[in-house]
Amino acid sequence: MKQKKLVLLLFAGIVFVTVRSQEAPHFSWGVECASNSVNGTLNEKWAVRQDVSSYNGDYGYSNSGVLNTSMSMYSIGFKPEYSFYHDRLSVFSGLRLTRINSYMDKLSSGSGDFFYLRYKTTPTSSEYCRVMSVDENNDYLGIPLELRYTAFRINRFSFFVKVGTELSFKLASKTDIAFTSESMNPYKDEILNSVGVKVNTMYSTLYGSIGVKYSPNNRINLNLDLFLPSAFLTTNNSTLIIPQNFSGFQFSVQIPITTQKK
């Protein structure tokens, strides 16, 4: 509920900026690319044998340290910008393609580079397969909405803070399981169905960042955002990992179409 209120405040802020501005907006178009690491835990619905616990290499939490899990997000997009109040405030939107990758494998040990995953249970027994890795990719296409405030400028550098959200819809989803024996490949769909978690058709986040814009001339602007720990507004965007928050960076290039006096 608190996150939804923040999204509404973001929309209200953007409407306020556009209504109150008495000047023609500065317009530019650009492209962006971003990479984020997700802090999360293994979804317990994956029936990994109980003597194998999870470990996240990026954040260092572990018990036995024999199972490695990770989740990352990569995106590219087209993002027009409207700037007001002599480029102090900027509104961004556009289109963004996001890939969410989740991965699980066995850390090297004396017992081999595989782990046991239950694929069948009967009243009297459970059957396990030996798995080297599970790799899941979920692709989403969506619309971001961002509000940026430029705090101060030093020569050609501008330093800013930004808040944003996005609403995306699933384009594709694929999960690959690498077994130690190819004879287990026919059981892949059975294993995935037994997990009982479906990938969400929608994807949304609420994020904040700090960054710097470099303007070598009036024909191009280079932007670097560093994401603060940010939140997911939707669930089940990965069947492998239950995310807690994410952080990373974004690089974008903006080409001014109209200019203002600063």
Buried (B, 14 or more C-beta within 10 A) or exposed (E): EEBEEBBEEBEEBBEEBEEEBEEEBBEBBBBBEBEBBBBBBBBEEBBBEEEBEBBBEBBEEBEEBBBBBBBBBBBEBEBBBBBBBEBBBBBBBBBBBBBBBBBBBBBEEEEEEBBBBBBBEEEEEEEBBBBBBBBBBBBBBBBBBBBBBBEEBEEEEBEBBBBBBBBBEBEEBEBEBBBBEEEBEEBBEEBBEBBEBEBBEBBBBBBBBBBBBEBEEEEBBBBBBEBBEBBBBBEBBBBBBBBEBBBBBBBBBBEBEEEBEE
